[in-house]
């Protein structure tokens, strides 16, 4: 658990530093998106479409994965901790 928190902290600090650097050059997220031919509205639309595709597939896959994991967990030998 500590590794996950440490990794998230490192990503946050790195993002803050890069954002500060880009801000020093008067660049914003909207400017960068415009330069690559996207708008913030297009990005949100693409994210929405991706979520609409992924969510049903995740639910369908979990209908198989979760019961299989549960059965494997039940029959796993006890640990000696």
DRENPAMI-688870 format. One record per residue: residue in one letter; z, x, y of N, C-alpha, C, CB in turn. Coordinates in Angstrom, 1 decimal, padded with zeros to 4 digits. Glycine has a CB too. Layout:
MARRO:paza:n_pz:n_px:n_py:ca_pz:ca_px:ca_py:c_pz:c_px:c_py:cb_pz:cb_px:cb_py
MARRO:A:Z:X:Y:Z:X:Y:Z:X:Y:Z:X:Y
...
***
This chain:
MARRO:paza:n_pz:n_px:n_py:ca_pz:ca_px:ca_py:c_pz:c_px:c_py:cb_pz:cb_px:cb_py
MARRO:X:000.0:000.8:-001.2:000.0:000.0:000.0:000.0:000.9:001.3:001.2:-000.9:000.0
MARRO:X:000.7:002.0:001.2:000.8:002.9:002.3:-000.6:003.5:002.7:001.8:004.0:002.1
MARRO:X:-001.4:003.8:001.6:-002.7:004.3:001.9:-003.6:003.3:002.6:-003.4:004.7:000.5
MARRO:X:-003.5:002.0:002.3:-004.3:001.0:003.0:-003.9:000.9:004.4:-004.1:-000.4:002.3
MARRO:X:-002.6:000.9:004.7:-002.2:000.8:006.1:-002.6:002.1:006.9:-000.6:000.6:006.1
MARRO:X:-002.4:003.3:006.2:-002.8:004.5:006.9:-004.3:004.5:007.2:-002.4:005.7:006.0
MARRO:X:-005.1:004.1:006.2:-006.5:004.0:006.4:-006.9:003.1:007.6:-007.3:003.6:005.2
MARRO:X:-006.3:001.9:007.6:-006.6:001.0:008.7:-006.1:001.5:010.0:-005.8:-000.4:008.4
MARRO:X:-005.0:002.3:010.1:-004.6:002.9:011.3:-005.6:003.9:011.8:-003.2:003.5:011.1
MARRO:X:-006.1:004.8:010.8:-007.1:005.8:011.2:-008.3:005.2:011.7:-007.4:006.7:009.9
MARRO:X:-008.8:004.1:011.1:-010.0:003.4:011.5:-009.8:002.9:012.9:-010.4:002.3:010.6
MARRO:X:-008.6:002.3:013.2:-008.3:001.8:014.5:-008.3:002.8:015.6:-007.0:001.1:014.5
MARRO:X:-007.7:004.0:015.3:-007.6:005.1:016.2:-009.0:005.7:016.5:-006.7:006.2:015.8
MARRO:X:-009.8:005.8:015.4:-011.2:006.3:015.6:-012.0:005.4:016.4:-011.8:006.6:014.2
MARRO:X:-011.9:004.1:016.2:-012.6:003.1:016.9:-012.2:003.1:018.4:-012.4:001.7:016.3
MARRO:X:-010.9:003.3:018.7:-010.4:003.3:020.0:-011.0:004.5:020.8:-008.9:003.4:020.1
MARRO:X:-011.0:005.7:020.1:-011.6:006.9:020.7:-013.1:006.8:021.0:-011.3:008.1:019.8
MARRO:X:-013.8:006.3:020.0:-015.3:006.1:020.2:-015.6:005.1:021.2:-016.0:005.7:018.8
MARRO:X:-014.8:004.0:021.3:-015.0:003.0:022.3:-014.7:003.5:023.7:-014.1:001.8:022.0
MARRO:X:-013.7:004.4:023.8:-013.4:005.0:025.1:-014.5:005.9:025.5:-012.0:005.7:025.0
MARRO:X:-015.0:006.7:024.6:-016.1:007.6:024.9:-017.4:006.8:025.3:-016.5:008.4:023.7
MARRO:X:-017.7:005.7:024.6:-018.9:005.0:025.0:-018.7:004.3:026.4:-019.2:003.9:023.9
MARRO:X:-017.4:003.8:026.6:-017.1:003.2:027.9:-017.3:004.2:029.0:-015.7:002.6:027.9
MARRO:X:-017.0:005.5:028.8:-017.1:006.5:029.8:-018.6:006.7:030.2:-016.5:007.8:029.3
MARRO:X:-019.5:006.4:029.3:-020.9:006.5:029.5:-021.5:005.1:030.0:-021.7:007.0:028.3
MARRO:X:-020.6:004.2:030.3:-021.0:002.9:030.8:-021.9:002.1:029.8:-021.8:003.0:032.1
MARRO:X:-021.5:002.2:028.5:-022.2:001.5:027.5:-021.3:000.4:026.9:-022.6:002.5:026.3
MARRO:X:-021.9:-000.7:026.7:-021.1:-001.8:026.1:-021.8:-002.2:024.8:-021.0:-003.1:027.1
MARRO:X:-021.1:-003.1:024.0:-021.7:-003.5:022.7:-022.9:-004.3:023.0:-020.6:-004.4:022.0
MARRO:X:-022.9:-005.1:024.0:-024.2:-005.9:024.4:-025.3:-005.0:024.7:-023.9:-006.8:025.5
MARRO:X:-025.1:-003.9:025.4:-026.2:-002.9:025.7:-026.7:-002.3:024.5:-025.6:-001.8:026.7
MARRO:X:-025.9:-001.9:023.6:-026.3:-001.3:022.3:-027.1:-002.2:021.5:-025.1:-000.7:021.5
MARRO:X:-026.6:-003.5:021.4:-027.4:-004.5:020.6:-028.7:-004.8:021.2:-026.5:-005.8:020.5
MARRO:X:-028.8:-004.8:022.5:-030.1:-005.1:023.2:-031.1:-004.0:023.0:-029.8:-005.2:024.7
MARRO:X:-030.6:-002.8:022.9:-031.5:-001.6:022.7:-032.1:-001.6:021.3:-030.7:-000.3:022.9
MARRO:X:-031.4:-002.2:020.3:-031.9:-002.3:018.9:-032.6:-003.7:018.7:-030.8:-002.1:017.9
MARRO:X:-032.7:-004.5:019.7:-033.4:-005.7:019.6:-032.6:-006.9:019.1:-034.5:-005.5:018.7
MARRO:X:-031.3:-006.9:019.3:-030.5:-008.0:018.9:-029.7:-008.5:020.1:-029.5:-007.6:017.8
MARRO:X:-029.2:-009.7:020.0:-028.3:-010.3:021.0:-027.0:-010.6:020.3:-028.9:-011.6:021.7
MARRO:X:-025.9:-010.8:021.0:-024.7:-011.1:020.3:-024.8:-012.5:019.6:-023.5:-011.2:021.3
MARRO:X:-025.6:-013.4:020.1:-025.8:-014.7:019.5:-026.5:-014.5:018.1:-026.6:-015.6:020.4
MARRO:X:-027.5:-013.6:018.1:-028.2:-013.3:016.9:-027.3:-012.7:015.8:-029.4:-012.4:017.1
MARRO:X:-026.4:-011.8:016.3:-025.5:-011.2:015.3:-024.6:-012.2:014.7:-024.7:-010.1:016.0
MARRO:X:-024.0:-013.1:015.5:-023.1:-014.1:015.0:-023.9:-015.1:014.1:-022.5:-014.9:016.2
MARRO:X:-025.2:-015.4:014.4:-026.0:-016.2:013.5:-026.2:-015.5:012.2:-027.3:-016.6:014.2
MARRO:X:-026.5:-014.3:012.2:-026.7:-013.5:010.9:-025.4:-013.5:010.1:-027.2:-012.1:011.2
MARRO:X:-024.3:-013.2:010.8:-023.0:-013.2:010.1:-022.7:-014.6:009.5:-021.8:-012.8:011.0
MARRO:X:-023.0:-015.7:010.2:-022.8:-017.0:009.7:-023.7:-017.3:008.5:-023.1:-018.1:010.8
MARRO:X:-024.9:-016.9:008.5:-025.8:-017.0:007.4:-025.4:-016.2:006.2:-027.2:-016.6:007.8
MARRO:X:-024.9:-015.0:006.4:-024.4:-014.2:005.3:-023.1:-014.8:004.7:-024.0:-012.8:005.8
MARRO:X:-022.2:-015.3:005.5:-021.1:-016.0:005.0:-021.4:-017.2:004.2:-020.1:-016.3:006.1
MARRO:X:-022.4:-018.0:004.7:-022.8:-019.2:004.0:-023.5:-018.9:002.6:-023.8:-020.0:004.8
MARRO:X:-024.1:-017.7:002.5:-024.6:-017.3:001.2:-023.6:-016.7:000.3:-025.7:-016.2:001.5
MARRO:X:-022.6:-015.9:000.9:-021.7:-015.2:000.0:-020.6:-016.1:-000.5:-021.1:-014.0:000.8
MARRO:X:-020.1:-017.0:000.3:-018.9:-017.8:-000.1:-019.1:-018.5:-001.4:-018.5:-018.7:001.0
MARRO:X:-020.2:-019.3:-001.5:-020.4:-020.0:-002.8:-020.5:-019.0:-004.0:-021.7:-020.9:-002.8
MARRO:X:-021.1:-017.9:-003.8:-021.3:-016.9:-004.9:-019.9:-016.3:-005.3:-022.2:-015.8:-004.5
MARRO:X:-019.1:-016.1:-004.3:-017.7:-015.5:-004.6:-016.9:-016.6:-005.4:-017.0:-015.2:-003.3
MARRO:X:-017.0:-017.8:-005.0:-016.3:-018.9:-005.7:-016.8:-019.0:-007.1:-016.4:-020.2:-004.9
MARRO:X:-018.1:-019.0:-007.3:-018.7:-019.1:-008.6:-018.3:-017.9:-009.5:-020.2:-019.2:-008.5
MARRO:X:-018.3:-016.7:-009.0:-017.9:-015.5:-009.7:-016.4:-015.6:-010.1:-018.3:-014.3:-009.0
MARRO:X:-015.6:-016.0:-009.1:-014.2:-016.0:-009.4:-013.8:-017.0:-010.5:-013.4:-016.3:-008.1
MARRO:X:-014.6:-018.0:-010.7:-014.4:-019.0:-011.8:-014.4:-018.3:-013.1:-015.4:-020.2:-011.7
MARRO:X:-015.1:-017.2:-013.2:-015.2:-016.5:-014.5:-014.2:-015.3:-014.5:-016.6:-015.9:-014.7
MARRO:X:-014.2:-014.6:-013.4:-013.4:-013.3:-013.3:-011.9:-013.6:-013.4:-013.7:-012.6:-012.0
MARRO:X:-011.4:-014.6:-012.6:-009.9:-014.8:-012.6:-009.4:-015.2:-014.0:-009.6:-015.9:-011.6
MARRO:X:-010.0:-016.1:-014.7:-009.4:-016.4:-016.0:-009.5:-015.2:-017.0:-010.1:-017.6:-016.6
MARRO:X:-010.6:-014.5:-016.9:-010.7:-013.3:-017.8:-009.6:-012.3:-017.4:-012.1:-012.6:-017.7
MARRO:X:-009.4:-012.0:-016.1:-008.4:-011.1:-015.7:-007.0:-011.6:-016.2:-008.4:-010.9:-014.2
MARRO:X:-006.8:-012.9:-016.1:-005.5:-013.4:-016.5:-005.2:-013.2:-018.0:-005.4:-014.9:-016.1
MARRO:X:-006.2:-013.4:-018.8:-006.0:-013.3:-020.2:-005.8:-011.8:-020.5:-007.3:-013.8:-021.0
MARRO:X:-006.6:-010.9:-019.9:-006.4:-009.5:-020.1:-005.0:-009.1:-019.7:-007.4:-008.6:-019.4
MARRO:X:-004.5:-009.6:-018.6:-003.2:-009.3:-018.1:-002.1:-009.8:-019.0:-003.0:-009.9:-016.7
MARRO:X:-002.3:-010.9:-019.6:-001.3:-011.5:-020.5:-001.2:-010.6:-021.8:-001.7:-012.9:-020.9
MARRO:X:-002.3:-010.1:-022.3:-002.2:-009.3:-023.5:-002.1:-007.8:-023.3:-003.5:-009.6:-024.3
MARRO:X:-001.9:-007.4:-022.1:-001.7:-006.0:-021.8:-000.3:-005.5:-022.2:-001.9:-005.7:-020.2
MARRO:X:-000.2:-004.4:-022.9:001.1:-004.0:-023.3:002.0:-003.7:-022.1:001.0:-002.7:-024.2
MARRO:X:003.3:-003.9:-022.3:004.2:-003.7:-021.2:004.3:-002.2:-020.8:005.6:-004.2:-021.5
MARRO:X:004.5:-002.0:-019.5:004.6:-000.6:-019.0:006.0:-000.1:-019.3:004.2:-000.5:-017.5
MARRO:X:006.2:001.2:-019.3:007.5:001.8:-019.6:008.1:002.3:-018.3:007.4:002.9:-020.6
MARRO:X:008.1:001.6:-017.3:008.6:002.1:-016.0:010.1:001.8:-015.9:008.0:001.4:-014.8
***
